[in-house]
Amino acid sequence: MRTKYSTCSVCSKFESLRIFVARAVLFTCVLSSVESLLPPTVLTGGSQSVHRQLCVKFGQAIDKEDTEWRDILSPEEYYILREEGTEPPFSSELNSVKESGTFVCRGCGAPLFTTGSKFDSGTGWPSFTYPVDDSVDLRTDFKLIIPRTECRCATCKGHLGHVFSDGPEPTGLRYCMNGLAMSFKSDDEHPETAKLVNSREVIEGRKSVRPPLGVALPGIVLNSFLAVAITSSFFSGPHGQASSVLEYFPLVFAFYFGWLVVRDISRFMS
């Protein structure tokens, strides 16, 4: 009798999980539709006049026809910048760059990051703790169902990579960028660029940088939904003596998603 109950109990929980996954997919589709109506978040705080000077300095064009981008970029660069692709890890020469300088957009030449914000994340992609002011747009994408924060060049809207909340101080963020989406300009060879960029760079020493609410909110809502849905599906099943440790395994995911919610909310409270 215990074996029969155990089988029914496990089946019941898996059926509940199947239902919750279907609801989660529907929920993320709704979030994606709402997010597409919101304007992208631009990380600002620096001088807009300086930003315009840099645009003029680098001769950037905000809008180009698709044929123009194909003429300017190599097939690999076009795939990443214009088709939102991803390069293989550990394939970029920019991973080893330690010289003082500026990482600029490969498509338009706009300054994005400096060596001062670069760190070795061990992921295989060039990683940074913060961008140059006014240089990137952040928006949410749902390509992997779970929402991620996409990072784009604020000037030409080229895809650069994604932002994650597992970076070091002073921001706690990791800007995980595609090396093929950027070029490097050393301070020694481009002193004027370095001077302008330094006037816009986020001031070091800040304890943290709060992710924009428009970017963080979908993740907070979705992770809350997943935590509640998993917990609810678990405890809605038949109760009795636990016959297998596997029956408690879904609670591991519930605790994980709950921790993500607490972590993201704490960033706004700090």
One Martini backbone bead per residue (centre of mass of N, CA, C, O) as a GRO file, in nm:
protein
  270
    1MET     BB    1   0.055   0.063  -0.018
    2ARG     BB    2   0.299   0.257  -0.008
    3THR     BB    3   0.380   0.231  -0.305
    4LYS     BB    4   0.120   0.341  -0.426
    5TYR     BB    5   0.130   0.616  -0.288
    6SER     BB    6   0.405   0.707  -0.394
    7THR     BB    7   0.332   0.708  -0.693
    8CYS     BB    8   0.094   0.909  -0.673
    9SER     BB    9   0.250   1.140  -0.543
   10VAL     BB   10   0.457   1.188  -0.767
   11CYS     BB   11   0.259   1.228  -1.000
   12SER     BB   12   0.113   1.472  -0.878
   13LYS     BB   13   0.361   1.660  -0.869
   14PHE     BB   14   0.429   1.650  -1.176
   15GLU     BB   15   0.156   1.765  -1.265
   16SER     BB   16   0.187   2.034  -1.117
   17LEU     BB   17   0.446   2.119  -1.264
   18ARG     BB   18   0.328   2.123  -1.548
   19ILE     BB   19   0.124   2.349  -1.492
   20PHE     BB   20   0.325   2.567  -1.393
   21VAL     BB   21   0.494   2.584  -1.653
   22ALA     BB   22   0.266   2.678  -1.836
   23ARG     BB   23   0.212   2.938  -1.674
   24ALA     BB   24   0.496   3.059  -1.700
   25VAL     BB   25   0.498   3.090  -2.005
   26LEU     BB   26   0.252   3.276  -2.021
   27PHE     BB   27   0.364   3.497  -1.832
   28THR     BB   28   0.619   3.572  -2.005
   29CYS     BB   29   0.463   3.660  -2.254
   30VAL     BB   30   0.324   3.897  -2.120
   31LEU     BB   31   0.581   4.045  -2.030
   32SER     BB   32   0.699   4.080  -2.313
   33SER     BB   33   0.470   4.261  -2.422
   34VAL     BB   34   0.502   4.488  -2.213
   35GLU     BB   35   0.810   4.547  -2.252
   36SER     BB   36   0.785   4.636  -2.559
   37LEU     BB   37   0.635   4.917  -2.465
   38LEU     BB   38   0.894   4.997  -2.336
   39PRO     BB   39   1.143   5.193  -2.281
   40PRO     BB   40   1.458   5.219  -2.270
   41THR     BB   41   1.732   5.213  -2.056
   42VAL     BB   42   1.942   5.482  -1.966
   43LEU     BB   43   2.262   5.530  -1.863
   44THR     BB   44   2.301   5.800  -1.655
   45GLY     BB   45   2.492   6.121  -1.532
   46GLY     BB   46   2.614   6.274  -1.744
   47SER     BB   47   2.707   6.469  -2.002
   48GLN     BB   48   2.535   6.544  -2.285
   49SER     BB   49   2.741   6.727  -2.429
   50VAL     BB   50   2.970   6.521  -2.423
   51HIS     BB   51   2.822   6.306  -2.582
   52ARG     BB   52   2.804   6.477  -2.842
   53GLN     BB   53   3.107   6.513  -2.882
   54LEU     BB   54   3.166   6.210  -2.923
   55CYS     BB   55   2.987   6.168  -3.167
   56VAL     BB   56   3.142   6.368  -3.344
   57LYS     BB   57   3.424   6.253  -3.306
   58PHE     BB   58   3.332   5.953  -3.424
   59GLY     BB   59   3.106   5.968  -3.646
   60GLN     BB   60   2.818   5.889  -3.576
   61ALA     BB   61   2.540   5.671  -3.667
   62ILE     BB   62   2.230   5.584  -3.568
   63ASP     BB   63   2.128   5.539  -3.868
   64LYS     BB   64   2.108   5.238  -4.071
   65GLU     BB   65   2.120   5.040  -4.314
   66ASP     BB   66   2.158   4.712  -4.363
   67THR     BB   67   2.365   4.738  -4.595
   68GLU     BB   68   2.564   4.916  -4.438
   69TRP     BB   69   2.631   4.718  -4.211
   70ARG     BB   70   2.745   4.496  -4.403
   71ASP     BB   71   2.983   4.679  -4.505
   72ILE     BB   72   3.116   4.741  -4.221
   73LEU     BB   73   3.072   4.448  -4.132
   74SER     BB   74   3.128   4.154  -4.045
   75PRO     BB   75   2.961   3.866  -4.019
   76GLU     BB   76   3.018   3.834  -3.713
   77GLU     BB   77   2.945   4.125  -3.626
   78TYR     BB   78   2.657   4.127  -3.739
   79TYR     BB   79   2.545   3.892  -3.572
   80ILE     BB   80   2.579   4.044  -3.299
   81LEU     BB   81   2.482   4.348  -3.340
   82ARG     BB   82   2.209   4.284  -3.539
   83GLU     BB   83   2.129   3.961  -3.428
   84GLU     BB   84   2.202   3.884  -3.129
   85GLY     BB   85   2.458   3.737  -3.081
   86THR     BB   86   2.713   3.481  -2.982
   87GLU     BB   87   3.014   3.421  -2.879
   88PRO     BB   88   3.255   3.232  -2.798
   89PRO     BB   89   3.423   3.139  -2.547
   90PHE     BB   90   3.755   3.242  -2.539
   91SER     BB   91   3.776   3.422  -2.836
   92SER     BB   92   3.879   3.693  -2.720
   93GLU     BB   93   4.133   3.936  -2.710
   94LEU     BB   94   4.004   4.122  -2.478
   95ASN     BB   95   4.057   3.945  -2.225
   96SER     BB   96   4.382   4.042  -2.207
   97VAL     BB   97   4.329   4.331  -2.151
   98LYS     BB   98   4.525   4.592  -1.944
   99GLU     BB   99   4.541   4.841  -2.078
  100SER     BB  100   4.496   5.163  -2.087
  101GLY     BB  101   4.146   5.231  -2.187
  102THR     BB  102   3.901   5.196  -2.459
  103PHE     BB  103   3.583   5.058  -2.522
  104VAL     BB  104   3.437   5.030  -2.838
  105CYS     BB  105   3.221   5.034  -3.080
  106ARG     BB  106   3.228   4.858  -3.380
  107GLY     BB  107   3.002   5.022  -3.535
  108CYS     BB  108   3.047   5.355  -3.413
  109GLY     BB  109   3.274   5.427  -3.170
  110ALA     BB  110   3.155   5.426  -2.902
  111PRO     BB  111   3.196   5.460  -2.578
  112LEU     BB  112   3.174   5.209  -2.303
  113PHE     BB  113   3.459   5.121  -2.173
  114THR     BB  114   3.707   5.060  -1.925
  115THR     BB  115   3.976   4.919  -1.776
  116GLY     BB  116   3.886   5.002  -1.480
  117SER     BB  117   3.609   4.801  -1.516
  118LYS     BB  118   3.773   4.552  -1.554
  119PHE     BB  119   3.731   4.185  -1.531
  120ASP     BB  120   3.778   3.851  -1.421
  121SER     BB  121   3.512   3.612  -1.451
  122GLY     BB  122   3.559   3.320  -1.609
  123THR     BB  123   3.356   3.305  -1.876
  124GLY     BB  124   3.503   3.426  -2.165
  125TRP     BB  125   3.411   3.725  -2.130
  126PRO     BB  126   3.407   4.044  -2.135
  127SER     BB  127   3.423   4.227  -1.820
  128PHE     BB  128   3.213   4.462  -1.627
  129THR     BB  129   3.098   4.697  -1.375
  130TYR     BB  130   3.092   4.960  -1.571
  131PRO     BB  131   2.999   5.222  -1.763
  132VAL     BB  132   2.984   5.469  -1.954
  133ASP     BB  133   2.818   5.733  -1.961
  134ASP     BB  134   2.553   5.712  -2.187
  135SER     BB  135   2.629   5.423  -2.356
  136VAL     BB  136   2.376   5.244  -2.258
  137ASP     BB  137   2.124   5.003  -2.302
  138LEU     BB  138   1.844   4.867  -2.119
  139ARG     BB  139   1.686   4.542  -2.153
  140THR     BB  140   1.438   4.294  -2.192
  141ASP     BB  141   1.472   3.941  -2.242
  142PHE     BB  142   1.296   3.608  -2.353
  143LYS     BB  143   1.463   3.378  -2.504
  144LEU     BB  144   1.492   3.190  -2.217
  145ILE     BB  145   1.225   3.296  -2.064
  146ILE     BB  146   1.414   3.403  -1.876
  147PRO     BB  147   1.492   3.702  -1.776
  148ARG     BB  148   1.708   3.942  -1.937
  149THR     BB  149   1.974   4.180  -1.956
  150GLU     BB  150   2.017   4.388  -2.210
  151CYS     BB  151   2.296   4.524  -2.404
  152ARG     BB  152   2.328   4.846  -2.563
  153CYS     BB  153   2.403   5.073  -2.778
  154ALA     BB  154   2.300   5.408  -2.755
  155THR     BB  155   2.369   5.496  -3.058
  156CYS     BB  156   2.318   5.212  -3.257
  157LYS     BB  157   2.182   4.952  -3.110
  158GLY     BB  158   2.387   4.746  -3.052
  159HIS     BB  159   2.470   4.439  -2.961
  160LEU     BB  160   2.666   4.326  -2.668
  161GLY     BB  161   2.485   4.185  -2.422
  162HIS     BB  162   2.485   4.119  -2.068
  163VAL     BB  163   2.335   4.156  -1.737
  164PHE     BB  164   2.457   4.080  -1.405
  165SER     BB  165   2.422   4.005  -1.035
  166ASP     BB  166   2.763   3.888  -1.004
  167GLY     BB  167   2.946   4.116  -0.929
  168PRO     BB  168   3.159   4.335  -0.822
  169GLU     BB  169   3.288   4.583  -0.689
  170PRO     BB  170   3.080   4.867  -0.672
  171THR     BB  171   2.800   4.725  -0.814
  172GLY     BB  172   2.737   4.398  -0.863
  173LEU     BB  173   2.802   4.390  -1.171
  174ARG     BB  174   2.786   4.211  -1.503
  175TYR     BB  175   2.928   4.295  -1.806
  176CYS     BB  176   2.860   4.075  -2.069
  177MET     BB  177   3.067   4.079  -2.350
  178ASN     BB  178   3.132   4.106  -2.682
  179GLY     BB  179   3.426   4.133  -2.847
  180LEU     BB  180   3.312   4.185  -3.148
  181ALA     BB  181   3.156   4.460  -3.044
  182MET     BB  182   3.459   4.559  -2.999
  183SER     BB  183   3.713   4.806  -2.936
  184PHE     BB  184   4.053   4.914  -2.879
  185LYS     BB  185   4.176   5.217  -2.697
  186SER     BB  186   4.444   5.366  -2.611
  187ASP     BB  187   4.561   5.632  -2.426
  188ASP     BB  188   4.830   5.688  -2.581
  189GLU     BB  189   4.686   5.701  -2.878
  190HIS     BB  190   4.405   5.842  -2.726
  191PRO     BB  191   4.391   6.112  -2.531
  192GLU     BB  192   4.119   6.254  -2.599
  193THR     BB  193   3.935   6.021  -2.536
  194ALA     BB  194   4.019   5.982  -2.241
  195LYS     BB  195   3.929   6.261  -2.141
  196LEU     BB  196   3.627   6.238  -2.214
  197VAL     BB  197   3.564   5.973  -2.067
  198ASN     BB  198   3.650   6.058  -1.775
  199SER     BB  199   3.409   6.274  -1.758
  200ARG     BB  200   3.182   6.018  -1.767
  201GLU     BB  201   3.260   5.834  -1.564
  202VAL     BB  202   3.193   5.649  -1.317
  203ILE     BB  203   3.230   5.687  -0.995
  204GLU     BB  204   3.440   5.577  -0.783
  205GLY     BB  205   3.315   5.423  -0.470
  206ARG     BB  206   3.059   5.308  -0.512
  207LYS     BB  207   2.873   5.069  -0.359
  208SER     BB  208   2.626   5.102  -0.571
  209VAL     BB  209   2.408   5.000  -0.848
  210ARG     BB  210   2.098   5.044  -0.943
  211PRO     BB  211   1.881   4.886  -1.108
  212PRO     BB  212   1.655   4.941  -1.316
  213LEU     BB  213   1.325   4.891  -1.272
  214GLY     BB  214   1.247   4.809  -1.571
  215VAL     BB  215   1.454   4.562  -1.554
  216ALA     BB  216   1.403   4.417  -1.267
  217LEU     BB  217   1.093   4.358  -1.238
  218PRO     BB  218   1.047   4.103  -1.413
  219GLY     BB  219   1.232   3.921  -1.239
  220ILE     BB  220   1.085   3.953  -0.970
  221VAL     BB  221   0.808   3.851  -1.063
  222LEU     BB  222   0.892   3.576  -1.180
  223ASN     BB  223   1.040   3.461  -0.929
  224SER     BB  224   0.791   3.478  -0.750
  225PHE     BB  225   0.611   3.293  -0.915
  226LEU     BB  226   0.791   3.041  -0.904
  227ALA     BB  227   0.807   3.007  -0.598
  228VAL     BB  228   0.498   2.986  -0.549
  229ALA     BB  229   0.429   2.760  -0.752
  230ILE     BB  230   0.609   2.536  -0.637
  231THR     BB  231   0.505   2.541  -0.347
  232SER     BB  232   0.206   2.494  -0.415
  233SER     BB  233   0.237   2.222  -0.570
  234PHE     BB  234   0.357   2.066  -0.334
  235PHE     BB  235   0.124   2.125  -0.102
  236SER     BB  236  -0.129   2.022  -0.287
  237GLY     BB  237  -0.069   1.753  -0.232
  238PRO     BB  238  -0.055   1.470  -0.086
  239HIS     BB  239  -0.041   1.368   0.242
  240GLY     BB  240   0.239   1.228   0.428
  241GLN     BB  241   0.462   1.006   0.397
  242ALA     BB  242   0.774   1.013   0.292
  243SER     BB  243   0.924   0.810   0.027
  244SER     BB  244   1.109   1.049  -0.102
  245VAL     BB  245   1.348   1.284  -0.163
  246LEU     BB  246   1.247   1.377  -0.449
  247GLU     BB  247   0.987   1.526  -0.343
  248TYR     BB  248   1.178   1.782  -0.238
  249PHE     BB  249   1.329   1.906  -0.487
  250PRO     BB  250   1.148   2.155  -0.575
  251LEU     BB  251   1.230   2.334  -0.323
  252VAL     BB  252   1.504   2.426  -0.429
  253PHE     BB  253   1.387   2.619  -0.645
  254ALA     BB  254   1.219   2.791  -0.456
  255PHE     BB  255   1.459   2.902  -0.291
  256TYR     BB  256   1.613   3.025  -0.529
  257PHE     BB  257   1.397   3.227  -0.629
  258GLY     BB  258   1.367   3.367  -0.355
  259TRP     BB  259   1.659   3.470  -0.339
  260LEU     BB  260   1.645   3.652  -0.591
  261VAL     BB  261   1.434   3.843  -0.480
  262VAL     BB  262   1.587   3.941  -0.229
  263ARG     BB  263   1.835   4.048  -0.375
  264ASP     BB  264   1.695   4.259  -0.564
  265ILE     BB  265   1.550   4.422  -0.341
  266SER     BB  266   1.807   4.499  -0.172
  267ARG     BB  267   1.922   4.697  -0.386
  268PHE     BB  268   1.691   4.915  -0.327
  269MET     BB  269   1.742   4.935  -0.005
  270SER     BB  270   2.057   5.034  -0.002
   0.00000   0.00000   0.00000
